[in-house]
Amino acid sequence: MLPQNVREFLEQPHYAVMATINRSGMAQLTVMWYALHPDEDVILLNSSNHLLKVKNLRRDPRMSLCIEDGMRYVTLEGAAELVEDRARQERDVDDHIAPRYIGQRLGSQRWARIERSPRIGIRMTIERFHARGL
């Protein structure tokens, strides 16, 4: 679904602004590390399990992301799958998410720093996208 130029933009180490839906209907926004799955139109994220965005996703899995670089940006919409499996979370963090932001050597060991905290993996299947300036 995603054209090559959009995938290339998303593969760069930008930050994502993640939106979930609060109980009131208002958006809840959070800046997040993310990774585009190398073989699927899926965004990988990981979070502390107790945060509001996770509570929102448990109630309503709809979410969106905005990834920007000045006037160039991509917005993504989809539904979240919450990943409880710790081994799968570790693979997503160490193999895909963390190396983008802190380098391969440190990124491949990131899970060791966060594994004792209550974590949840978030996998968003991309249903719609909009790109500007690419």
C-alpha positions, -999 to 999 in steps of 0.1 A, spaced: 0 0 0 27 25 9 46 39 -21 84 37 -20 90 74 -13 67 72 17 84 41 31 118 58 26 106 89 46 92 67 74 124 47 76 143 79 85 147 84 123 120 110 127 98 112 158 61 104 156 32 122 173 8 95 183 -29 103 187 -53 82 207 -89 89 217 -96 100 253 -128 89 270 -141 125 265 -136 121 227 -107 146 226 -73 135 212 -45 125 235 -11 132 218 23 117 226 57 120 210 70 84 203 99 65 189 86 42 161 98 19 133 82 9 101 81 -29 98 106 -38 70 81 -62 52 47 -50 62 26 -18 63 28 -19 101 42 6 126 60 -8 156 59 11 190 65 3 226 53 20 258 50 17 295 18 -2 301 2 22 326 1 53 305 -31 70 293 -24 62 256 -24 25 264 -57 28 284 -72 46 255 -61 19 230 -75 -8 252 -109 10 251 -107 20 214 -79 7 192 -81 35 166 -50 57 165 -31 79 141 5 91 138 20 122 123 57 120 113 71 154 102 103 169 89 94 206 86 69 210 59 73 174 47 51 150 66 32 117 66 0 110 85 -10 74 92 -43 60 104 -50 25 117 -59 2 145 -36 -9 173 -28 -45 182 -15 -45 218 14 -70 221 17 -86 256 43 -112 245 76 -100 260 98 -119 235 80 -102 206 83 -68 223 121 -74 228 125 -82 191 106 -51 180 125 -28 204 160 -42 199 158 -51 162 137 -23 148 128 7 171 158 15 193 186 12 167 170 40 147 174 65 175 205 54 195 225 34 170 229 -3 163 252 -12 192 232 5 220 198 -1 202 203 -38 201 206 -38 239 178 -13 247 154 -40 260 178 -48 288 173 -13 302 135 -14 301 126 -50 305 118 -47 342 92 -21 337 56 -30 327 57 -27 289 33 -31 261 41 -34 224 19 -15 199 16 -26 163 -5 -3 141 -16 -17 108 -17 12 84 -52 16 69 -48 51 54 -20 75 48 -15 111 35 19 124 25 29 160 18 60 174 4 77 141 -4 
